Amino acid sequence: MTGAGAARPVASVVIPAHDEERTIGRLLDALCAAPGLLEIVVACNGCTDGTADTARRYPVTVLDLPEPSKSAALRAGDRVAVAFPRVYLDADVEITADGVARLAAAVGQGGITVAAPRRTIPRTGVSSPVRWYHDVWESLPAVRSGLFGRGVLAVSEDGARRVGALPEMMADDLVLSEAFAPAERAVVHDVAVVVHPARTLRDLVRRRTRVTTGNAQADRAGLRGAEARTSLGDLWHVVRERPGLALRMPVFLGVVIAGRMRARAAVRAGDFTTWERDASSRV
């Protein structure tokens, strides 16, 4: 809470966190470096580690929820947070307080309802096949223009109401992005977020399995549009635009196919709750 005469926070940040003891401190160090700039709510959900204890060391509001559900954590955080724009932020990414403030400032300008930062995926300590996969993935049109896979979304008050009305989905960031028309969305290129990738091919396939399963659920619900899909034509365009990626394309396709094969049983069973989580990105 701010005291009498204190400046109102420029935004409220809601951070759903499930077993993020290793990463939450790194993020909160950056967000709390500008006291009073942001209202921060950490919605710990179903944690079996020290995530909540770590978060309580910072000047933030901490919720300790028994259910391991990102959607439920976001809703609980929304009920507590008071300021708008509202910023939804994954616990395992890195972004500065100033970056969050600039995202919030972009919301409401020129009809923009939702904004996300430029995505940076570090390659240090990452195996070669994983690097090659991301070289192709980051070149895809849907990835460049979509707000998913960034771990940060800033929304207006109206946008927050729309987010709250969405059904619970595994591909939550994709569904959030697709809930807004292209003219309402913006990527703020002078703000960067660091999204840590899986370090090993095995963990990358796990992550890709989760993405594939989530996409299938979104398709069944009619919540994924054509703009968020990648076609063979898109892949051909990427290779024509960047011929050096041709040798890396087989690795990309191999990971995609492996993810589809692993996701097949879950999709057939309608299992959209089992979360394929990679631990290597949290080392």
N, C-alpha and C positions, 0 to 999 in steps of 0.2 A: 504494500500500500504506500502511496505517496503522501507526504505530510502536507499541512496547510501551506499554500503558496508554492508548492513544488510543481514543476512542469509536468503536464500530462504525458504519459508514454506515447510515442508516435505510432505504436502498434502493439498488439498482444501476440505473443509467440506461444503456440501449443506444440509440445514435443512429446509424442507417444514413444514410450521406451520399454522394450521388453528384453531383459537380460543384457543391458548395455553398460554394465559397470566399467568395461574397458574403454568406452568411447565417450560417455556422457560428460566426463570432466573436461575433456579436450574441447568439446563444443561449448560448454558453459563458461569456461575460461574466456573464450572469445566473446560470447554474448554479454557477459557481465563486465566487460572491460570499460563500458560506458554506462555507469550507474544512472538509473532513472530513465534511460532512453527507451527501454523496452519493458513491457510487462511479460514475464516468462512463467509459463505453467508447464511443469514436467508431469506427464500422466503415465506413471509407471503401471504396467499392466501384466499381471501374472508372473512377476519376476521371482526367480529363485536365487538371485545373487544380490550384490550390494548396490544395485542401481539407485534405489531410493535413498539409502544412506549417503551415497556420494552426492546426489543432487541436493540433499539437505545442507550441505556445506556452503551452498551458494544462496544469494538473496533472491530466491525464486519460490513459487508455490509448488509444493510437491503433493501429488495425489498417489495413493498406493492402492491400486485396484486389484481385486483377486483374479479377475478374468483375463486371460491372455488374448486380448482382442484389440487390434489397432483402431478399428472403427469405433468401438465402445470407448476407447481412450480418447479419441478425438472429440467425441460427443461430450464426454465428461469434462475435458479441458475447455471446451466451448462454453459450458455452463458456468464455469468459474471465471474465465477471462472477461474483461470489461471493455477493452479498447478495440478500435478498428482503425485501419485494416487489420485483418487477422492473418497471421502467418503460420502455416503448418510446416513443421520442420522435422525431418528424420534425425534420430539421435546419433547416427553413425557418419554424418557428413560434417564438413567444416565450412563455416561462413562467418564473417565478422558482423559485429553489431551494426557498423556503418553500412555494410552491404544489405542487411535486413531492412534498415531504415530507408535505403534508397529504393528497394523493392516496394516498400509500403508507399513511398512517395509517387511511384509510377502508377499505382492503382488509382483509378478515378480520372486520369488524364486521357482525353481523347476517346472516351468510351471504354477504356480498359478496365475490365472487372477482375482479371486475374493476371498475375505476373510471376515470372520465374527467372532465375539467373542463368548466365552462361555456365555450362557444365565443363569441369576439368577433371579428367580421369588420369591420375598419376600412374606411371608405368614402372617405377622403382620397385624392385623385388618381385616383379610379376613375370611369370614364365613366358617364353616366346609365343606359344600358341595363343595365350590369353591376350598378349599385346596385339597380335595379328587380328584376332577376332574384333577387338575394340577399334582398331584402325578402320576396319570395314564398317562396323556398327555406327561409329560416329559420323560416317560419311553419308548415311542413308537419309533421304529427304524427310521421312517421318520423324527420325530422331533429331534432326537439326531444327525442325519447326515445332515439334510437340513439346509439351511441358513435362511429360513423364520422364522418369529416370534421372531427375535432378535432386529429389529429396527436399525441395523447398517450393512452396506455393504461397503467394500473398494474395488475399482476396478481399473484396469490398464487403460491406455489411450485407448487401443483397447476395453477393457471391457466397458468403458464409451460410446464409439460409439455404441456398441451393445445395451446397455441400452437405449440410445437415439432413437434407431430404433424400440423399442418395442411398440406395441399398448397400448393405455390406458386401464388399467385393474384394477378392484376393488382389487383383490388379488395381488397387485403390488410386494410385497416382495417375494411371491411364484414364480411369473412369472420371476422376476429377478434371483432368485436362479436357476430356471429351464432353463434359457437361457445359462447356462454354464455346460459343461460336468463334471461329478464327478471328473475327474483328474484335472480339472481347479479350483476346489473349495477347500477351507480349512477352518476349524474351529480352531482358535487360542486359545487354552485352557488356556493359561496364561494371557489372557485378558478377563475381565468380563464386561458384560453390565447388568444393573438392568432394568428389564422389569416389570413395575407395573401391576398387574392383576386387573381384576374387583373384587370388594370387596363383591358384593352381587350376589346371584344366578340369579336374574332377569337381572342384567347387564351382567353377564357371558353369559346368553342365547342370549342377544342382540349381544354380540361380536361373539358368535358362529354362529348366523344367518348371520352376515356379512361374516364370513369365508366361510360358506356353499354356499352363493350366489356367492362369488368371485371364489370359486372352480368350480362351475357350469359354470361360464363364461369362465374360463381358459380351462375347458374341451371342451366347444363348439369351442374354438379357436385352440384346439389341442396343448395347451401350458403347459399341466401338464402331466408328465411322470409317469410310474408305481412306480418309487422309491418314489414319493411324496404322495402316497396313503397308507392308512392303511386298511389292510384286517382283517377278523376274525382270520386268522392264526396268524397275528401279535399280536392281543389281547391275544390269547391263549399262545403265546410265552412269553409275558410280565408276565402273571399270573404264568406260570411255573418257570420263572426266579425269580420272586418276589411274592411268594404266599400271602404275606401280603396285596397285592393290590386286591385280589379277592373280598373282602368286599366293596371295593371302585369302582369296575368296574360298578356296576349298576348305580351309580351316573354319572359316565362318559358317559355311554351309554344313560342315560336319557337326559343329556344335548345335546348330539349329535342329538338324535331323535327330541328333542324340537326345536333345531336350524334348522333341515331339514323341520319340519312342518311350522315354521315361514317363512322360505325362499321360500317355494313352490310357493306362489303367485307371488313373485318378479321374480323368475326364469321363470315361465310360461309367465309372461308379458314382459320378457326381460329387466326388470328394474335392471340395474347394476350400478346405480348412487346414489340411496338412501342409505346413510351411517348410519348403525346402530351403534351409538356411545355410549359408556358407560361413564358416568361422575364420577362414584365412584372411579376409578383409579386415577383421577386428583384432588382428595381432598387433 
